[in-house]
Amino acid sequence: MERRNFIIKSASAGALALTGAKVLANNTDETETKSKTVFFHYLLFWLKPELTAEQVNDFKNFFEGLKKLPYVKNVHYGGPANSSPRPVMDNSFTYNASMEFDSLEDLETYGKLDAHLALVAKYKPFFNKMMVHDSVYNQ
């Protein structure tokens, strides 16, 4: 009789463990399949040709300042790559930046921040053209 009770208890414990593992696996699957929406703010700048090399280099501080602002998750910036020319390529810009935000509200709030507006005012004399592209991605 003891052996029979042991087998029943062991089987019950095993079934409970399998049920728990299945629930855990289902929760993991749900978490992994949920998509995250990310907003990107992509900037292109054409700096004035009369700027000195020092001023062109100083323009990087604009991007470094943007990194410190609230709501901004990531900032990556650089210049055009030396890609092979092709009809769809436009490497005429001087600098570009890609910024990441968690929501459209965060992106739009960032755009109205006094610190953001101050950086734009400080560095606006450096460029004669700027383009902005905002995009949304579901990851």
C-alpha positions in Angstrom: 0.0 0.0 0.0 2.9 2.4 0.8 4.3 1.8 -2.7 0.9 2.6 -4.2 0.6 5.9 -2.3 4.1 6.8 -3.3 3.4 6.2 -7.0 0.1 8.3 -6.8 1.8 11.2 -5.0 4.7 11.1 -7.5 2.3 11.1 -10.4 0.4 14.0 -9.0 3.5 16.0 -8.3 4.7 15.3 -11.9 1.4 16.4 -13.4 1.5 19.6 -11.3 5.1 20.3 -12.5 4.1 19.8 -16.1 1.1 22.1 -15.8 3.3 24.8 -14.2 5.9 24.4 -17.0 3.1 24.7 -19.6 1.7 27.9 -18.0 5.3 29.3 -17.9 5.9 28.4 -21.5 2.6 30.0 -22.6 3.4 33.2 -20.7 6.9 33.3 -22.3 5.4 32.8 -25.8 2.9 35.7 -25.2 5.6 38.0 -24.0 7.8 37.2 -27.0 5.1 37.7 -29.5 3.9 41.1 -28.3 5.2 43.8 -30.6 6.8 47.1 -29.4 6.1 50.3 -31.2 9.1 52.5 -31.7 9.2 56.0 -33.1 12.2 57.3 -35.0 13.1 60.9 -35.7 15.6 61.0 -38.6 17.4 64.2 -39.4 19.6 65.3 -42.4 21.7 68.5 -42.3 23.5 70.3 -45.1 26.1 72.6 -43.3 27.1 75.9 -44.9 30.1 75.5 -47.2 31.8 78.5 -45.6 32.1 76.9 -42.2 35.6 76.1 -41.0 36.7 72.5 -40.3 36.5 73.4 -36.6 32.9 74.6 -36.9 31.9 71.5 -38.8 33.4 69.4 -36.1 31.8 71.5 -33.4 28.4 70.7 -34.9 28.7 67.2 -33.3 28.0 68.9 -30.0 24.5 69.5 -31.3 23.9 65.8 -31.3 25.7 65.2 -28.0 23.3 67.8 -26.5 20.3 66.0 -27.9 21.4 62.8 -26.2 21.0 64.5 -22.8 17.4 65.5 -23.3 14.4 63.7 -21.7 12.3 61.3 -23.8 15.2 60.4 -26.1 16.1 56.7 -26.0 18.9 56.6 -28.5 20.8 59.0 -30.7 23.1 57.9 -33.5 24.8 60.3 -35.9 27.4 60.6 -38.5 28.2 61.6 -42.1 27.6 60.1 -45.5 29.2 56.8 -46.2 31.5 56.6 -49.2 29.0 54.3 -51.0 29.3 53.5 -54.6 27.3 56.0 -56.6 23.9 54.9 -57.9 20.7 56.6 -59.1 18.9 56.3 -55.8 21.8 57.5 -53.7 21.9 61.0 -52.2 25.1 61.6 -50.1 24.9 65.4 -50.5 24.2 65.9 -46.7 26.9 66.7 -44.2 25.4 65.0 -41.1 22.5 62.8 -40.3 21.0 61.6 -37.0 18.6 58.9 -36.0 16.8 59.3 -32.7 14.5 56.8 -31.0 11.4 57.4 -28.9 8.9 55.2 -27.0 5.8 57.1 -28.2 4.6 59.8 -30.6 3.7 61.9 -27.5 7.3 61.6 -26.3 8.6 62.7 -29.7 6.3 65.7 -29.9 7.0 66.7 -26.2 10.7 66.5 -26.9 10.3 68.9 -29.8 8.9 71.6 -27.5 11.4 71.3 -24.7 13.2 74.6 -24.0 16.6 72.8 -24.0 15.8 71.3 -27.4 14.8 74.7 -28.8 17.9 76.3 -27.3 20.1 73.7 -29.1 18.4 74.3 -32.4 18.7 78.1 -32.0 22.5 77.7 -31.2 23.3 75.5 -34.2 20.8 76.8 -36.8 23.4 79.3 -38.1 25.6 76.3 -39.1 23.3 74.8 -41.7 21.4 76.1 -44.7 19.1 73.0 -45.1 17.6 70.5 -42.8 15.1 67.7 -43.4 13.2 65.6 -40.8 11.6 62.2 -41.3 9.5 60.7 -38.5 8.7 57.0 -38.8 6.9 54.4 -36.7 8.0 50.7 -36.5 6.3 47.7 -34.8 9.1 45.4 -33.6 
